[in-house]
Amino acid sequence: MSVYVARNRASAIEHISSHAGGTVDLDYETAWEDALELGRLGQQCGIAVQFRTIEHIAVESPDALVRGLRGEKHTFRQRYLYCKFDMTALAEDCLCELESLAIMHGDYILPGHMLEDATLTWG
């Protein structure tokens, strides 16, 4: 089943109204305000609408963590970054920088053993 990521209300309504099927994933700042209404509209059109506030991301390597946090954040969701590698592989100054970036983005860096189910993987 295909998943369409809507970055604003207008694109969500346009996709739902097209009866294209699949799922519309609401990923924009005010999506929480629209989730119920768009969910009902989606039901009428045979399209599932989902809204999540958190992404659980499995991070496979130190390089993936660096790329992910230094790059542009394309979601309004809070990200829980579960490191599946030995954190001592990162230099202390690099780790401090990455922790600062995570805090700035509203994200958390967590040990990998805490991960139950990932919504994404950074490889």
C-alpha positions as CSV (number, residue, x, y, z in Angstrom):
1,M,0.0,0.0,0.0
2,S,1.4,3.4,-0.9
3,V,1.9,6.2,1.6
4,Y,1.6,9.8,0.6
5,V,3.3,12.3,2.9
6,A,1.3,15.5,3.1
7,R,3.4,18.5,4.0
8,N,0.4,20.8,4.3
9,R,-3.4,20.7,4.6
10,A,-4.1,21.6,1.0
11,S,-2.0,18.7,-0.4
12,A,-3.6,16.3,2.1
13,I,-7.1,17.3,0.9
14,E,-6.1,17.1,-2.7
15,H,-4.7,13.6,-2.3
16,I,-7.7,12.4,-0.3
17,S,-10.1,13.9,-2.8
18,S,-8.4,12.1,-5.7
19,H,-9.5,8.7,-4.3
20,A,-6.0,7.4,-5.1
21,G,-6.1,4.9,-2.3
22,G,-3.3,4.1,0.1
23,T,-2.5,6.2,3.2
24,V,-2.0,9.9,3.7
25,D,0.6,10.6,6.4
26,L,0.1,14.1,7.9
27,D,3.5,15.6,8.5
28,Y,3.3,19.4,9.1
29,E,3.2,21.7,12.1
30,T,-0.6,22.0,12.5
31,A,-1.5,18.5,11.4
32,W,-2.8,17.7,14.9
33,E,-5.5,20.3,14.3
34,D,-6.6,18.6,11.0
35,A,-6.2,14.9,11.9
36,L,-9.7,14.2,13.0
37,E,-11.4,16.1,10.1
38,L,-9.1,14.7,7.5
39,G,-9.5,11.2,8.9
40,R,-13.2,11.5,8.4
41,L,-12.8,12.8,4.9
42,G,-10.4,9.9,4.2
43,Q,-12.9,7.4,5.4
44,Q,-15.5,8.7,3.0
45,C,-13.0,8.5,0.2
46,G,-11.5,5.1,1.1
47,I,-8.2,6.5,2.2
48,A,-6.5,5.9,5.6
49,V,-5.2,9.1,7.2
50,Q,-2.5,8.9,9.9
51,F,-0.9,11.4,12.2
52,R,2.1,10.6,14.4
53,T,4.0,12.9,16.7
54,I,7.1,10.8,17.1
55,E,9.4,9.0,14.7
56,H,11.4,6.0,16.1
57,I,14.6,5.8,14.1
58,A,17.1,3.0,14.2
59,V,20.5,4.5,13.5
60,E,22.9,1.9,12.2
61,S,26.2,3.8,12.2
62,P,28.0,6.9,13.6
63,D,28.1,8.3,10.0
64,A,24.3,7.9,9.7
65,L,23.8,9.8,12.9
66,V,26.1,12.6,11.8
67,R,24.4,12.8,8.3
68,G,20.9,12.7,9.9
69,L,21.5,15.4,12.5
70,R,23.7,17.7,10.4
71,G,21.2,17.6,7.5
72,E,18.0,19.5,7.2
73,K,15.1,18.1,9.3
74,H,12.2,17.4,6.9
75,T,9.6,16.5,9.6
76,F,7.8,18.3,12.4
77,R,7.8,15.1,14.4
78,Q,10.0,14.6,17.4
79,R,12.7,12.0,16.5
80,Y,13.9,9.3,18.9
81,L,17.3,8.2,17.5
82,Y,18.2,4.7,18.7
83,C,21.9,4.2,18.1
84,K,22.5,0.5,17.2
85,F,26.3,1.1,17.4
86,D,28.8,1.7,20.2
87,M,28.6,5.4,21.0
88,T,32.3,5.4,22.0
89,A,33.0,5.2,18.3
90,L,32.3,9.0,18.2
91,A,34.9,11.5,19.4
92,E,33.7,13.3,22.5
93,D,33.5,16.7,20.8
94,C,31.5,15.2,17.9
95,L,29.1,13.6,20.3
96,C,28.6,16.9,22.1
97,E,27.9,18.6,18.8
98,L,25.4,16.0,17.8
99,E,23.7,16.1,21.2
100,S,23.4,19.9,20.8
101,L,21.9,19.5,17.3
102,A,19.4,16.9,18.6
103,I,18.3,19.2,21.4
104,M,18.0,22.1,18.9
105,H,15.7,19.9,16.7
106,G,13.7,18.6,19.8
107,D,15.1,15.1,19.2
108,Y,16.6,12.5,21.6
109,I,19.7,10.3,21.1
110,L,19.0,7.0,22.8
111,P,20.8,3.6,23.2
112,G,19.8,1.0,20.6
113,H,18.7,-1.6,23.1
114,M,15.7,0.6,24.0
115,L,14.2,0.3,20.5
116,E,11.0,-1.7,20.1
117,D,9.8,-0.8,16.7
118,A,11.4,1.5,14.2
119,T,9.4,3.7,11.8
120,L,12.6,4.6,9.9
121,T,16.2,3.4,9.6
122,W,19.2,5.6,9.0
123,G,21.9,3.4,7.5
